[in-house]
Amino acid sequence: MKPHEFRRPGIHAVHSVNRFVFSVPDLASAEHFYQSFGLDVRRHGDRLDLKTDGLAHVWASIFASGKNKHLEYLSFGIDAEDESAFSQRIAEQGLACAPHPLSDGTGLWLKNPDGISVQLVVTSKVSPSEKSTPHPKDAPLLGQGAAPLRSQVQQVRPRRLSHVLFFTPDVPRMVRFCTNILGLRLSDHSGDGIAFMHSAHGSDHHLVAFAKSDAPGLHHSSWDVGSLDDVGCGSEQMRVAGYVHGWGVGRHVLGSNYFYYVRDPWGSWAEFSHDIDFIPHNLDWPAADHAPEDSLYVWGPALPEDFITNHEQHN
């Protein structure tokens, strides 16, 4: 199928998280963390760009600020045919703003309800248009074990960005903004504590998600890997690299993905994710309000006490 065949007709909506951008005290710790995580990290002066193995797309940029970690802006991808409609929508709502000083200045710019800059840029769709397939797996030969030798395990290399979860003081307000302005759709939520949203043009169960906090901020980025074994091996590769504080391995309820989260040097998290639910462009997902105990995980270790702590709230 051609890319435009995955569009939901008559809907003006962002199709991808094009890039998320944040700043940290120094780049050396960020470079070591994300290289250990298995990303392709490229340094450009006072900026790191995060890519995945074999792809040219930049999923995230990290700047050195000398200050606490801080979410700078979020960039969404849109189709060229939607640009004028978005421009009109932004103007009518009085949301337009100047480009973020750390950006390239292109595209349409607006502020979300939390005061975070948002860029809408015409670009190719980088969110999936169908469910991601697992890595192919050969059956072991008779007389041989299926597990590899520990000494022969290769570094886990994420395939793409799956989603990003942000803190917000008002989850319902952010859901309304994403629905009415960005054209995203609610997948599932749990009261006013957390919400998951997908693209009308097809995406994973959530392209972005929002958790309640006293202030905006970045909670975690989630990266797709090709097997449950990759999730487990990813957890071990981060422990060996010195990042011992994590959560998992487990399985989520909303999104259904297998996960392991590792805490970064600034108190936020990166997730190895496998087999997340996919919502195609021609399906109306039955969004529901889930009880707290049914909104987080099916199985796995107990949630760390600091898992939902916003370390940006005092910036």
C-alpha positions as CSV (number, residue, x, y, z in Angstrom):
1,M,0.0,0.0,0.0
2,K,1.1,3.6,-0.6
3,P,1.6,5.9,2.4
4,H,-1.5,7.9,1.7
5,E,-3.6,4.8,1.8
6,F,-3.0,4.5,5.5
7,R,-4.7,7.9,6.1
8,R,-8.1,8.2,7.7
9,P,-10.0,10.2,5.1
10,G,-11.1,13.7,6.0
11,I,-9.1,13.8,9.3
12,H,-6.3,16.4,10.0
13,A,-4.1,14.7,12.5
14,V,-0.4,14.4,13.3
15,H,0.9,11.0,12.2
16,S,4.2,10.6,14.2
17,V,6.3,11.8,17.0
18,N,9.0,13.3,14.8
19,R,11.4,14.2,17.6
20,F,11.5,15.0,21.3
21,V,14.1,17.4,22.6
22,F,15.4,17.9,26.1
23,S,18.4,19.3,27.9
24,V,20.6,17.8,30.6
25,P,23.5,19.0,32.8
26,D,26.2,17.5,30.6
27,L,26.3,15.4,27.5
28,A,28.9,12.8,28.6
29,S,26.5,11.0,30.9
30,A,23.8,11.1,28.2
31,E,26.1,9.8,25.6
32,H,27.2,6.8,27.8
33,F,23.6,6.0,28.9
34,Y,22.1,5.9,25.4
35,Q,25.0,4.2,23.8
36,S,24.7,1.5,26.5
37,F,21.0,1.4,25.7
38,G,21.8,0.4,22.2
39,L,21.0,3.6,20.3
40,D,23.1,5.2,17.6
41,V,24.3,8.4,19.4
42,R,25.8,11.2,17.2
43,R,27.5,14.2,18.9
44,H,27.2,17.6,17.2
45,G,28.9,20.2,19.4
46,D,26.6,20.8,22.4
47,R,23.9,18.4,21.1
48,L,23.4,14.7,20.8
49,D,21.1,13.1,18.2
50,L,19.6,9.7,18.9
51,K,19.1,7.4,16.0
52,T,18.3,3.7,15.8
53,D,20.4,1.1,14.1
54,G,20.4,1.5,10.3
55,L,17.9,4.4,10.1
56,A,18.8,8.0,9.2
57,H,15.9,9.5,11.2
58,V,16.7,11.5,14.4
59,W,14.3,10.4,17.1
60,A,15.5,12.7,19.8
61,S,18.0,15.5,20.5
62,I,19.7,16.3,23.8
63,F,21.4,19.6,24.6
64,A,23.9,20.4,27.3
65,S,22.5,23.1,29.6
66,G,24.5,22.8,32.8
67,K,21.1,22.7,34.6
68,N,18.6,20.1,35.7
69,K,17.1,17.9,33.0
70,H,14.4,19.9,31.2
71,L,11.9,19.1,28.4
72,E,12.5,21.7,25.7
73,Y,10.0,20.9,22.9
74,L,8.1,18.2,21.1
75,S,8.0,17.8,17.3
76,F,5.2,16.0,15.5
77,G,5.1,15.0,11.8
78,I,2.2,16.0,9.6
79,D,1.3,15.4,5.9
80,A,1.6,18.3,3.5
81,E,-2.1,18.2,2.7
82,D,-2.9,19.0,6.4
83,E,-0.5,22.0,6.8
84,S,-3.0,24.7,5.9
85,A,-5.7,23.3,8.1
86,F,-3.3,23.1,11.1
87,S,-2.2,26.6,10.4
88,Q,-5.8,27.9,10.5
89,R,-6.6,25.8,13.6
90,I,-3.6,27.2,15.5
91,A,-4.4,30.8,14.5
92,E,-8.1,30.5,15.5
93,Q,-7.2,29.2,18.9
94,G,-4.5,31.8,19.5
95,L,-1.8,29.2,20.1
96,A,0.9,30.3,17.8
97,C,4.4,31.0,19.2
98,A,7.9,31.7,18.0
99,P,10.1,28.7,17.1
100,H,12.0,27.2,20.0
101,P,15.6,28.6,20.0
102,L,17.1,25.1,20.0
103,S,15.2,24.1,16.9
104,D,15.8,24.6,13.2
105,G,12.9,27.1,13.0
106,T,10.9,25.2,10.4
107,G,7.3,24.2,10.5
108,L,4.3,25.5,12.5
109,W,4.8,26.4,16.2
110,L,2.4,26.5,19.1
111,K,2.2,26.2,22.8
112,N,0.4,23.3,24.5
113,P,-1.6,24.0,27.7
114,D,1.5,23.4,29.9
115,G,3.5,26.0,28.1
116,I,5.7,23.5,26.2
117,S,6.6,24.4,22.6
118,V,5.2,22.1,20.0
119,Q,6.4,21.9,16.4
120,L,4.4,20.6,13.5
121,V,6.6,19.8,10.5
122,V,5.7,18.2,7.1
123,T,7.7,15.0,7.0
124,S,7.4,11.3,6.2
125,K,5.5,9.1,8.6
126,V,7.9,7.4,11.0
127,S,5.2,5.8,13.2
128,P,4.3,2.3,12.0
129,S,1.4,1.7,9.6
130,E,1.1,-1.9,10.7
131,K,1.9,-3.9,13.8
132,S,5.7,-4.4,14.2
133,T,6.8,-8.0,13.5
134,P,9.0,-9.9,15.9
135,H,12.5,-10.9,14.9
136,P,12.6,-14.1,13.0
137,K,13.6,-17.0,15.2
138,D,15.1,-20.3,14.0
139,A,14.2,-23.5,15.8
140,P,17.2,-25.0,17.6
141,L,18.9,-28.0,16.1
142,L,18.1,-31.3,17.9
143,G,20.5,-31.8,20.7
144,Q,21.2,-28.0,21.1
145,G,19.7,-25.6,23.6
146,A,17.6,-22.7,22.4
147,A,19.3,-20.1,24.6
148,P,22.5,-18.5,23.4
149,L,25.7,-18.6,25.5
150,R,25.9,-15.5,27.7
151,S,29.3,-14.7,26.2
152,Q,27.8,-14.6,22.7
153,V,24.8,-12.4,23.3
154,Q,24.9,-9.4,21.0
155,Q,24.0,-5.8,22.1
156,V,20.3,-5.2,22.0
157,R,19.6,-2.5,19.4
158,P,16.2,-0.8,19.4
159,R,14.4,-0.6,16.1
160,R,12.5,2.6,16.5
161,L,10.9,5.0,18.9
162,S,7.5,3.6,20.0
163,H,6.1,6.4,22.2
164,V,6.9,9.1,24.8
165,L,5.2,9.7,28.1
166,F,5.0,13.2,29.6
167,F,4.1,14.6,33.0
168,T,1.3,17.2,33.0
169,P,-0.6,19.0,35.8
170,D,-3.9,18.3,34.1
171,V,-4.3,15.1,32.1
172,P,-7.9,15.8,30.8
173,R,-6.9,19.2,29.6
174,M,-4.0,17.7,27.7
175,V,-6.2,15.0,26.2
176,R,-8.6,17.8,24.9
177,F,-5.6,19.7,23.4
178,C,-4.3,16.6,21.7
179,T,-7.8,15.7,20.4
180,N,-9.0,19.1,19.3
181,I,-5.7,20.6,18.0
182,L,-3.4,17.7,17.1
183,G,-6.2,15.3,15.9
184,L,-4.9,12.5,18.2
185,R,-7.4,10.0,19.6
186,L,-7.8,8.6,23.1
187,S,-6.8,4.9,23.4
188,D,-7.4,4.4,27.1
189,H,-7.1,6.2,30.4
190,S,-7.4,5.7,34.2
191,G,-9.4,8.6,35.7
192,D,-7.5,11.8,35.5
193,G,-4.2,10.1,36.4
194,I,-3.0,8.8,33.1
195,A,-4.1,8.8,29.4
196,F,-2.8,7.1,26.3
197,M,-3.3,8.5,22.8
198,H,-2.8,7.3,19.2
199,S,-2.8,8.7,15.7
200,A,-5.9,8.6,13.6
201,H,-3.6,7.6,10.7
202,G,-2.5,4.5,12.4
203,S,0.1,4.0,15.2
204,D,1.0,1.9,18.2
205,H,-1.6,1.9,21.0
206,H,0.0,5.1,22.2
207,L,2.1,7.6,20.4
208,V,2.1,9.9,23.4
209,A,0.9,9.4,26.9
210,F,0.4,11.7,29.9
211,A,0.7,11.1,33.7
212,K,-0.4,13.5,36.4
213,S,2.2,15.6,38.2
214,D,2.7,19.0,39.7
215,A,4.5,20.2,36.6
216,P,5.2,19.2,32.9
217,G,8.2,17.1,32.1
218,L,9.6,14.0,30.4
219,H,8.8,10.7,32.2
220,H,10.1,8.1,29.7
221,S,10.8,7.3,26.1
222,S,9.9,3.8,24.8
223,W,11.9,1.9,22.2
224,D,10.7,-1.0,20.2
225,V,12.7,-4.3,20.2
226,G,12.2,-7.5,18.3
227,S,11.5,-10.1,21.0
228,L,10.8,-10.7,24.6
229,D,14.3,-12.0,24.9
230,D,15.6,-8.6,23.7
231,V,13.7,-7.0,26.6
232,G,15.4,-9.3,29.0
233,C,18.8,-9.0,27.4
234,G,18.4,-5.3,27.3
235,S,17.8,-5.2,31.1
236,E,21.0,-7.2,31.6
237,Q,23.1,-5.1,29.3
238,M,22.1,-1.9,31.2
239,R,22.9,-3.5,34.6
240,V,26.3,-4.6,33.3
241,A,26.8,-1.0,32.1
242,G,26.2,0.3,35.6
243,Y,22.5,1.2,35.4
244,V,21.1,-1.0,38.1
245,H,17.9,0.8,38.9
246,G,15.0,-0.4,36.8
247,W,11.5,-1.9,36.6
248,G,10.7,-5.1,34.9
249,V,10.7,-7.4,33.1
250,G,6.9,-7.3,33.0
251,R,3.9,-6.9,30.8
252,H,1.6,-3.9,30.6
253,V,-2.2,-4.0,30.5
254,L,-2.8,-0.9,28.4
255,G,-0.8,-1.5,25.2
256,S,-0.1,-5.1,26.2
257,N,3.7,-4.7,25.6
258,Y,6.4,-6.5,27.5
259,F,8.7,-4.0,29.2
260,Y,11.9,-3.2,31.0
261,Y,12.5,0.4,32.2
262,V,15.9,1.6,33.2
263,R,16.4,4.9,35.1
264,D,18.7,7.4,33.4
265,P,21.1,9.7,35.3
266,W,18.5,12.5,35.7
267,G,15.6,10.4,37.2
268,S,13.6,9.8,34.0
269,W,13.4,6.4,32.2
270,A,14.0,4.6,29.0
271,E,12.0,1.5,28.1
272,F,12.7,-1.6,26.1
273,S,9.3,-2.5,24.6
274,H,8.1,-5.5,22.7
275,D,4.8,-6.5,21.1
276,I,2.7,-3.4,21.8
277,D,-0.9,-3.3,20.5
278,F,-1.4,-1.6,17.2
279,I,-4.3,0.6,16.1
280,P,-4.8,0.8,12.3
281,H,-6.1,3.9,10.7
282,N,-9.5,2.3,9.8
283,L,-10.3,1.1,13.4
284,D,-12.2,3.0,16.1
285,W,-10.4,1.7,19.2
286,P,-12.9,1.2,22.1
287,A,-11.3,3.6,24.6
288,A,-12.2,2.9,28.2
289,D,-11.6,4.3,31.7
290,H,-9.7,1.6,33.7
291,A,-9.4,1.2,37.4
292,P,-5.8,2.0,38.7
293,E,-5.1,-1.7,39.4
294,D,-6.0,-2.5,35.8
295,S,-4.1,0.3,34.1
296,L,-0.4,-0.5,34.8
297,Y,0.8,-4.1,34.6
298,V,-0.4,-7.7,34.4
299,W,2.7,-9.2,35.9
300,G,6.2,-8.1,36.9
301,P,8.0,-6.9,40.0
302,A,6.6,-4.3,42.3
303,L,6.6,-0.7,41.0
304,P,9.6,1.3,42.3
305,E,8.6,4.0,44.7
306,D,10.2,6.7,42.6
307,F,8.8,5.5,39.2
308,I,6.3,8.4,38.9
309,T,8.5,11.1,40.4
310,N,8.9,14.3,38.3
311,H,12.4,15.5,38.7
312,E,11.7,18.6,36.5
313,Q,9.0,20.0,38.8
314,H,11.5,22.3,40.7
315,N,13.2,23.7,37.7
